[in-house]
């Protein structure tokens, strides 16, 4: 299978934000939810089930993924969305995500933007959106203005 991903350059956060699509910037600005860090694997699992009915992973896989990447892994969250983000010295990785079934309020976009800002403060200059192989994911990830590339770094593409 041909594996693609989007890589976002985060060297200059103002430029990074300016490269987002108009709709992505709107989603981030419209989101009234606070982004916080969570360790609630059960809630994450429920959100993932709700947003990925085709899912091929288990709660145990989610927990194992999270624990194996400590201390360089966080679950960013709002009241109705979550994303698992990990990083190394060179790159951040958008591993998994989920949300409740309510109409999108921009939480998913705001979570990723907050993660990018936090990782930039740690000196991480690139962000791998980890996959561009299904239509919904391509639309969401493309709007972050990254460069479409072959997936050469191991991510959780399932």
C-alpha positions in Angstrom: 0.0 0.0 0.0 1.2 3.5 -0.9 1.6 5.4 2.4 1.5 9.2 2.3 1.6 11.7 5.1 1.6 15.5 5.5 4.6 17.1 7.2 4.1 20.6 8.6 7.1 22.9 9.0 6.9 24.6 12.4 10.1 26.6 12.3 8.1 29.9 12.2 4.7 29.5 13.9 3.3 32.7 12.4 4.2 31.4 8.9 2.8 27.9 9.9 -0.5 29.4 10.9 -0.7 31.6 7.8 -0.2 28.4 5.7 -3.4 26.8 7.2 -6.4 26.9 5.0 -9.0 29.6 5.6 -11.4 27.0 7.0 -8.8 25.6 9.4 -8.0 29.0 10.8 -11.7 29.6 11.2 -12.1 26.3 13.1 -9.3 27.2 15.5 -10.7 30.7 16.2 -14.3 29.5 16.6 -13.4 26.8 19.1 -14.4 28.1 22.5 -13.1 25.0 24.3 -10.0 25.0 26.5 -7.3 22.6 25.5 -5.8 20.5 28.3 -3.7 17.5 28.9 -5.4 14.2 29.9 -4.4 10.7 30.8 -7.9 9.3 30.5 -7.4 6.3 28.2 -11.0 5.1 28.6 -12.4 8.4 27.4 -9.9 8.5 24.6 -11.0 5.0 23.6 -14.7 6.0 23.6 -14.0 9.0 21.5 -11.9 6.9 19.0 -14.7 4.4 18.7 -17.2 7.2 18.0 -15.2 8.8 15.3 -13.7 5.6 13.7 -16.5 3.0 13.3 -14.1 1.1 11.0 -11.4 1.0 13.6 -9.0 -2.0 13.8 -7.4 -1.3 17.1 -8.3 -2.0 20.7 -8.3 -0.1 23.9 -5.2 -2.1 25.0 -3.4 -1.0 21.9 -4.2 2.7 22.7 -2.9 2.3 26.2 0.2 0.4 25.1 1.0 3.1 22.5 0.6 5.8 25.1 2.7 4.2 27.8 5.5 3.0 25.5 6.1 6.6 24.3 6.4 8.2 27.8 7.5 10.7 28.7 7.3 12.0 25.1 3.6 11.4 24.6 0.6 13.5 25.7 -3.1 13.3 25.1 -4.4 16.7 24.2 -8.1 17.2 24.9 -11.1 19.4 25.0 -14.5 18.4 26.5 -15.4 16.6 23.2 -12.2 15.7 21.3 -8.8 14.1 22.0 -5.5 13.5 20.2 -2.5 11.5 21.1 0.7 13.4 20.2 4.3 12.1 20.6 7.6 13.6 19.6 11.3 13.1 19.4 14.0 15.8 19.0 13.2 16.3 15.3 9.5 15.8 14.8 6.1 15.6 16.4 3.6 12.9 15.5 -0.2 13.0 15.4 -0.7 9.3 16.4 -4.4 8.8 17.1 -7.5 10.9 17.7 -11.2 10.8 18.4 -14.2 13.0 19.3 -17.8 12.6 20.3 -20.5 12.6 17.8 -21.5 16.2 18.2 -21.1 18.6 15.3 -17.5 19.7 15.0 -16.8 22.8 17.0 -13.2 23.2 15.8 -11.8 21.2 18.8 -9.8 18.8 16.6 -8.1 21.7 14.8 -7.5 23.7 18.0 -5.9 20.7 19.7 -3.4 20.2 16.9 -2.5 23.8 16.8 -1.9 23.8 20.5 0.3 20.7 20.2 2.3 22.4 17.4 2.9 25.5 19.6 3.9 23.4 22.6 6.3 21.2 20.5 7.8 24.3 18.9 8.7 25.5 22.4 10.5 22.3 22.9 12.6 22.9 19.8 10.6 20.5 17.5 10.4 22.1 14.0 8.4 19.6 12.0 5.0 17.9 12.7 4.0 14.6 11.0 0.2 14.3 10.6 0.8 10.5 10.3 -1.2 9.4 7.3 -3.1 10.6 4.3 -4.7 7.5 3.1 -8.4 7.9 3.5 -10.6 10.7 2.2 -11.7 12.2 5.5 -8.2 12.3 6.9 -6.8 13.8 3.7 -9.3 16.7 3.8 -8.6 17.4 7.5 -4.8 17.1 7.4 -4.3 18.9 4.0 -5.8 22.0 5.6 -2.8 22.4 7.9 -0.7 23.4 4.9 1.9 20.6 5.2 3.8 19.0 2.3 2.5 15.6 1.1 5.3 13.1 1.3 6.0 9.4 1.4 5.6 8.0 4.9 9.2 7.0 5.8 8.9 7.4 9.6 7.0 4.7 11.4 3.6 6.0 12.5 0.4 4.3 13.5 -1.3 4.0 10.2 -3.9 1.3 10.3 
